[in-house]
Amino acid sequence: MEKRKCRVGICDDKPEDIERIKNALQKSFKEIGQPISLLCWTCLSGEELYKAACKENFDLLLLDIEMPGMDGFKLAEKLCRDCPATYLVFVSIHESFVFDAPEYDSLWFVRKGNLERDMSRALRKYLRVTSFMGVRYRLKEGFSFRELLINDILYIEGSGHSLSIRKTDGSLLKKYGSLKSMEEELAGCHFLRIHKNYLVNQEYIKEVGNREVYLADGNVLEMGRDRKKEIREAMLRYTRERRRP
């Protein structure tokens, strides 16, 4: 499988903390098991990072908060305005700053005192809320396994103990199992149960009708009679979570 690139900028005024953050980042990506090629830029000041961000189109930025000159919050304010597609994660030794972080639409708050654990959570959140990369699911085929990216799944149809996995390229994969167990396995990955027989990737839901759900590829799936309100509310939450300023 070809690796996809993730461009990450790290900003901290202490070189030793930059190295710690970079190591935690690399370790977390490795543990999560994504086929991603990680490209890192490091900067010692907010001014330097801002100039780099305007040129490099970063996917993710890790920002220390307390820095001389342009601090992390001032930097985030400029980035939200000028680089709205870039996701921000604050990193700080002061846990009290966590209450100010949401004001800048940050994705997560990483504590330097709990760096590796928080970094892993931040990256998992990043992978969930972006279409940049999906979680991988191991699909059993006989006595072997193959990798299947969650973002390559359009929807899953269940019938008895048989599952049909429709991919975004139009192909179909078959496996044994129940839709309920698949729904549990994919919890947190933005899949929505729209019908007793359908589990749909919210990324590809275009419109929720009265009795059907319209998908981005033109497919139209039946929706459970009593699920309309629940599904529309779930899609509103999903849209708000993904929206950037």
C-alpha positions as a Markdown table, in Angstrom:
| # | Residue | x | y | z |
|---|---|---|---|---|
| 1 | Met | 0.0 | 0.0 | 0.0 |
| 2 | Glu | 1.4 | 3.4 | -1.0 |
| 3 | Lys | 2.1 | 5.7 | 2.0 |
| 4 | Arg | 0.4 | 9.0 | 2.1 |
| 5 | Lys | 2.2 | 12.1 | 3.3 |
| 6 | Cys | 1.4 | 14.0 | 6.5 |
| 7 | Arg | 3.1 | 17.4 | 6.8 |
| 8 | Val | 3.4 | 18.4 | 10.4 |
| 9 | Gly | 4.9 | 21.6 | 11.9 |
| 10 | Ile | 6.2 | 21.7 | 15.5 |
| 11 | Cys | 6.8 | 25.0 | 17.3 |
| 12 | Asp | 8.4 | 25.4 | 20.7 |
| 13 | Asp | 11.1 | 27.8 | 21.9 |
| 14 | Lys | 13.0 | 25.0 | 23.7 |
| 15 | Pro | 15.0 | 22.7 | 21.4 |
| 16 | Glu | 14.9 | 19.8 | 23.9 |
| 17 | Asp | 11.0 | 20.0 | 24.0 |
| 18 | Ile | 10.9 | 20.0 | 20.2 |
| 19 | Glu | 12.8 | 16.7 | 20.2 |
| 20 | Arg | 10.5 | 15.2 | 22.8 |
| 21 | Ile | 7.4 | 16.3 | 20.9 |
| 22 | Lys | 8.8 | 14.9 | 17.6 |
| 23 | Asn | 9.7 | 11.6 | 19.2 |
| 24 | Ala | 6.3 | 11.2 | 20.8 |
| 25 | Leu | 4.7 | 12.1 | 17.4 |
| 26 | Gln | 6.7 | 9.5 | 15.5 |
| 27 | Lys | 6.1 | 6.8 | 18.2 |
| 28 | Ser | 2.3 | 7.5 | 18.2 |
| 29 | Phe | 2.1 | 7.2 | 14.4 |
| 30 | Lys | 4.0 | 4.0 | 14.5 |
| 31 | Glu | 1.8 | 2.5 | 17.3 |
| 32 | Ile | -1.5 | 3.5 | 15.5 |
| 33 | Gly | -0.2 | 1.6 | 12.5 |
| 34 | Gln | -1.0 | 4.0 | 9.7 |
| 35 | Pro | 0.7 | 3.7 | 6.3 |
| 36 | Ile | 1.8 | 7.4 | 6.5 |
| 37 | Ser | 5.0 | 9.1 | 5.6 |
| 38 | Leu | 5.6 | 11.7 | 8.3 |
| 39 | Leu | 7.2 | 14.9 | 7.2 |
| 40 | Cys | 8.2 | 17.3 | 10.1 |
| 41 | Trp | 9.2 | 20.9 | 10.2 |
| 42 | Thr | 10.5 | 22.4 | 13.5 |
| 43 | Cys | 10.5 | 26.1 | 14.5 |
| 44 | Leu | 11.7 | 27.9 | 17.6 |
| 45 | Ser | 9.4 | 30.9 | 17.4 |
| 46 | Gly | 5.8 | 31.7 | 16.5 |
| 47 | Glu | 7.0 | 34.1 | 13.8 |
| 48 | Glu | 9.1 | 31.4 | 12.1 |
| 49 | Leu | 6.3 | 28.9 | 12.2 |
| 50 | Tyr | 3.7 | 31.3 | 10.8 |
| 51 | Lys | 5.9 | 32.1 | 7.8 |
| 52 | Ala | 6.5 | 28.4 | 7.2 |
| 53 | Ala | 2.8 | 27.6 | 7.5 |
| 54 | Cys | 1.9 | 30.2 | 4.8 |
| 55 | Lys | 4.3 | 28.4 | 2.4 |
| 56 | Glu | 4.1 | 24.7 | 3.2 |
| 57 | Asn | 0.4 | 23.9 | 3.6 |
| 58 | Phe | 0.8 | 21.9 | 6.8 |
| 59 | Asp | -1.8 | 19.2 | 7.6 |
| 60 | Leu | -1.2 | 19.5 | 11.4 |
| 61 | Leu | 0.5 | 21.9 | 13.7 |
| 62 | Leu | 1.7 | 21.3 | 17.2 |
| 63 | Leu | 2.1 | 24.6 | 19.1 |
| 64 | Asp | 3.6 | 25.4 | 22.4 |
| 65 | Ile | 1.6 | 28.1 | 24.2 |
| 66 | Glu | 4.2 | 30.0 | 26.2 |
| 67 | Met | 6.8 | 31.5 | 23.9 |
| 68 | Pro | 8.5 | 34.9 | 23.7 |
| 69 | Gly | 7.2 | 37.2 | 21.0 |
| 70 | Met | 4.2 | 35.6 | 19.3 |
| 71 | Asp | 2.9 | 33.0 | 21.8 |
| 72 | Gly | 0.9 | 29.9 | 20.8 |
| 73 | Phe | -2.5 | 31.6 | 21.2 |
| 74 | Lys | -1.6 | 34.6 | 19.1 |
| 75 | Leu | -0.1 | 32.3 | 16.5 |
| 76 | Ala | -3.3 | 30.1 | 16.5 |
| 77 | Glu | -5.4 | 33.2 | 15.9 |
| 78 | Lys | -3.4 | 34.1 | 12.8 |
| 79 | Leu | -3.3 | 30.6 | 11.5 |
| 80 | Cys | -7.1 | 30.2 | 11.9 |
| 81 | Arg | -7.5 | 33.3 | 9.7 |
| 82 | Asp | -4.8 | 32.6 | 7.1 |
| 83 | Cys | -4.5 | 28.8 | 7.1 |
| 84 | Pro | -8.0 | 27.5 | 7.9 |
| 85 | Ala | -7.5 | 24.0 | 6.5 |
| 86 | Thr | -4.6 | 23.3 | 9.0 |
| 87 | Tyr | -5.5 | 21.5 | 12.2 |
| 88 | Leu | -4.0 | 22.8 | 15.4 |
| 89 | Val | -2.9 | 20.9 | 18.6 |
| 90 | Phe | -1.7 | 22.9 | 21.6 |
| 91 | Val | 1.2 | 21.5 | 23.7 |
| 92 | Ser | 1.9 | 22.9 | 27.1 |
| 93 | Ile | 3.3 | 22.2 | 30.6 |
| 94 | His | 0.5 | 24.2 | 32.1 |
| 95 | Glu | -2.7 | 22.2 | 32.2 |
| 96 | Ser | -4.9 | 25.2 | 33.1 |
| 97 | Phe | -4.5 | 26.5 | 29.5 |
| 98 | Val | -6.8 | 23.6 | 28.4 |
| 99 | Phe | -9.8 | 25.9 | 29.2 |
| 100 | Asp | -8.6 | 28.6 | 26.7 |
| 101 | Ala | -7.7 | 26.2 | 23.9 |
| 102 | Pro | -11.3 | 25.6 | 22.5 |
| 103 | Glu | -11.5 | 29.3 | 21.7 |
| 104 | Tyr | -9.0 | 28.8 | 18.9 |
| 105 | Asp | -10.8 | 25.8 | 17.5 |
| 106 | Ser | -7.9 | 23.5 | 18.5 |
| 107 | Leu | -8.2 | 19.8 | 17.8 |
| 108 | Trp | -6.7 | 18.6 | 21.1 |
| 109 | Phe | -4.6 | 19.7 | 24.1 |
| 110 | Val | -1.4 | 17.8 | 24.8 |
| 111 | Arg | 0.2 | 18.0 | 28.2 |
| 112 | Lys | 4.0 | 17.9 | 28.3 |
| 113 | Gly | 3.8 | 16.0 | 31.5 |
| 114 | Asn | 1.8 | 13.2 | 29.8 |
| 115 | Leu | 3.2 | 13.6 | 26.3 |
| 116 | Glu | 3.0 | 10.2 | 24.8 |
| 117 | Arg | -0.5 | 9.3 | 26.0 |
| 118 | Asp | -2.0 | 12.7 | 25.0 |
| 119 | Met | -0.2 | 12.7 | 21.6 |
| 120 | Ser | -1.7 | 9.3 | 20.7 |
| 121 | Arg | -5.2 | 10.6 | 21.6 |
| 122 | Ala | -4.6 | 13.8 | 19.5 |
| 123 | Leu | -3.5 | 11.8 | 16.5 |
| 124 | Arg | -6.4 | 9.4 | 16.7 |
| 125 | Lys | -8.8 | 12.3 | 16.9 |
| 126 | Tyr | -7.1 | 13.9 | 13.8 |
| 127 | Leu | -7.4 | 10.7 | 11.8 |
| 128 | Arg | -11.1 | 10.4 | 12.8 |
| 129 | Val | -12.2 | 13.9 | 11.9 |
| 130 | Thr | -10.3 | 14.2 | 8.6 |
| 131 | Ser | -10.6 | 12.4 | 5.3 |
| 132 | Phe | -6.8 | 12.5 | 5.1 |
| 133 | Met | -6.6 | 9.0 | 6.4 |
| 134 | Gly | -8.9 | 6.3 | 7.8 |
| 135 | Val | -8.3 | 3.7 | 10.4 |
| 136 | Arg | -7.4 | 0.3 | 9.0 |
| 137 | Tyr | -9.7 | -2.7 | 9.4 |
| 138 | Arg | -8.4 | -6.3 | 9.1 |
| 139 | Leu | -10.7 | -8.2 | 6.8 |
| 140 | Lys | -10.4 | -11.9 | 7.2 |
| 141 | Glu | -10.2 | -13.9 | 3.9 |
| 142 | Gly | -9.9 | -17.6 | 4.5 |
| 143 | Phe | -6.8 | -18.0 | 6.7 |
| 144 | Ser | -5.2 | -14.7 | 5.8 |
| 145 | Phe | -5.9 | -11.0 | 6.4 |
| 146 | Arg | -5.9 | -8.0 | 4.1 |
| 147 | Glu | -5.8 | -4.3 | 5.0 |
| 148 | Leu | -8.9 | -2.2 | 4.2 |
| 149 | Leu | -8.9 | 1.5 | 4.9 |
| 150 | Ile | -12.1 | 2.7 | 6.6 |
| 151 | Asn | -12.3 | 5.7 | 4.3 |
| 152 | Asp | -12.5 | 3.2 | 1.4 |
| 153 | Ile | -15.8 | 1.8 | 2.7 |
| 154 | Leu | -18.9 | 3.5 | 1.4 |
| 155 | Tyr | -21.4 | 1.3 | 3.3 |
| 156 | Ile | -21.9 | -2.1 | 4.8 |
| 157 | Glu | -25.0 | -4.2 | 4.1 |
| 158 | Gly | -25.9 | -7.0 | 6.5 |
| 159 | Ser | -28.1 | -10.0 | 5.7 |
| 160 | Gly | -28.2 | -12.8 | 8.4 |
| 161 | His | -24.6 | -13.7 | 9.1 |
| 162 | Ser | -23.3 | -12.4 | 5.8 |
| 163 | Leu | -21.9 | -8.9 | 5.2 |
| 164 | Ser | -21.4 | -7.1 | 2.0 |
| 165 | Ile | -18.8 | -4.2 | 2.1 |
| 166 | Arg | -19.3 | -1.7 | -0.7 |
| 167 | Lys | -16.1 | 0.2 | -1.4 |
| 168 | Thr | -15.9 | 3.8 | -2.8 |
| 169 | Asp | -14.5 | 2.4 | -6.1 |
| 170 | Gly | -17.7 | 0.4 | -6.6 |
| 171 | Ser | -16.2 | -3.0 | -5.8 |
| 172 | Leu | -17.8 | -5.4 | -3.3 |
| 173 | Leu | -16.2 | -7.5 | -0.5 |
| 174 | Lys | -17.9 | -10.3 | 1.3 |
| 175 | Lys | -17.3 | -11.6 | 4.9 |
| 176 | Tyr | -19.1 | -13.5 | 7.6 |
| 177 | Gly | -20.4 | -11.7 | 10.7 |
| 178 | Ser | -23.2 | -9.6 | 12.0 |
| 179 | Leu | -23.9 | -5.9 | 11.3 |
| 180 | Lys | -24.1 | -5.3 | 15.1 |
| 181 | Ser | -20.6 | -6.6 | 15.7 |
| 182 | Met | -19.3 | -4.6 | 12.8 |
| 183 | Glu | -21.0 | -1.5 | 14.2 |
| 184 | Glu | -19.2 | -2.1 | 17.5 |
| 185 | Glu | -15.9 | -2.6 | 15.8 |
| 186 | Leu | -16.2 | 0.7 | 13.9 |
| 187 | Ala | -17.4 | 2.7 | 16.9 |
| 188 | Gly | -15.8 | 6.2 | 16.8 |
| 189 | Cys | -15.0 | 6.0 | 13.1 |
| 190 | His | -18.1 | 7.9 | 12.0 |
| 191 | Phe | -20.3 | 5.1 | 10.7 |
| 192 | Leu | -24.1 | 5.5 | 11.1 |
| 193 | Arg | -26.7 | 2.8 | 11.3 |
| 194 | Ile | -29.4 | 4.1 | 9.1 |
| 195 | His | -31.4 | 0.9 | 8.8 |
| 196 | Lys | -31.4 | -2.6 | 10.3 |
| 197 | Asn | -29.5 | -3.7 | 7.2 |
| 198 | Tyr | -27.2 | -0.7 | 6.5 |
| 199 | Leu | -24.2 | 0.8 | 8.2 |
| 200 | Val | -23.0 | 3.9 | 6.3 |
| 201 | Asn | -19.8 | 6.0 | 6.3 |
| 202 | Gln | -20.9 | 9.5 | 7.3 |
| 203 | Glu | -18.2 | 11.0 | 5.1 |
| 204 | Tyr | -20.2 | 9.9 | 2.0 |
| 205 | Ile | -23.8 | 10.9 | 3.1 |
| 206 | Lys | -24.9 | 13.7 | 0.8 |
| 207 | Glu | -28.5 | 14.1 | 1.9 |
| 208 | Val | -31.0 | 12.6 | 4.4 |
| 209 | Gly | -34.5 | 12.4 | 2.8 |
| 210 | Asn | -37.8 | 11.3 | 4.3 |
| 211 | Arg | -37.3 | 7.5 | 3.9 |
| 212 | Glu | -34.0 | 7.3 | 2.2 |
| 213 | Val | -30.3 | 8.4 | 2.5 |
| 214 | Tyr | -28.6 | 9.7 | -0.6 |
| 215 | Leu | -24.8 | 9.0 | -1.0 |
| 216 | Ala | -22.2 | 11.0 | -2.7 |
| 217 | Asp | -21.7 | 8.3 | -5.5 |
| 218 | Gly | -25.4 | 8.3 | -6.4 |
| 219 | Asn | -26.5 | 5.3 | -4.4 |
| 220 | Val | -29.8 | 5.7 | -2.5 |
| 221 | Leu | -30.3 | 3.5 | 0.6 |
| 222 | Glu | -33.5 | 2.8 | 2.5 |
| 223 | Met | -33.7 | 4.5 | 5.9 |
| 224 | Gly | -35.4 | 3.0 | 9.0 |
| 225 | Arg | -38.9 | 4.4 | 9.5 |
| 226 | Asp | -38.1 | 5.7 | 13.0 |
| 227 | Arg | -34.5 | 6.8 | 12.4 |
| 228 | Lys | -35.0 | 10.1 | 10.5 |
| 229 | Lys | -34.6 | 12.5 | 13.4 |
| 230 | Glu | -31.7 | 10.6 | 15.0 |
| 231 | Ile | -29.8 | 10.4 | 11.6 |
| 232 | Arg | -30.3 | 14.1 | 10.8 |
| 233 | Glu | -29.0 | 15.1 | 14.3 |
| 234 | Ala | -26.0 | 12.8 | 13.9 |
| 235 | Met | -25.2 | 14.4 | 10.6 |
| 236 | Leu | -25.5 | 17.9 | 12.1 |
| 237 | Arg | -23.0 | 16.9 | 14.8 |
| 238 | Tyr | -20.7 | 15.4 | 12.3 |
| 239 | Thr | -20.8 | 18.5 | 10.1 |
| 240 | Arg | -20.1 | 20.8 | 13.1 |
| 241 | Glu | -17.1 | 18.6 | 14.1 |
| 242 | Arg | -15.6 | 18.7 | 10.7 |
| 243 | Arg | -16.2 | 22.4 | 10.0 |
| 244 | Arg | -13.2 | 24.7 | 10.1 |
| 245 | Pro | -13.4 | 28.5 | 10.5 |
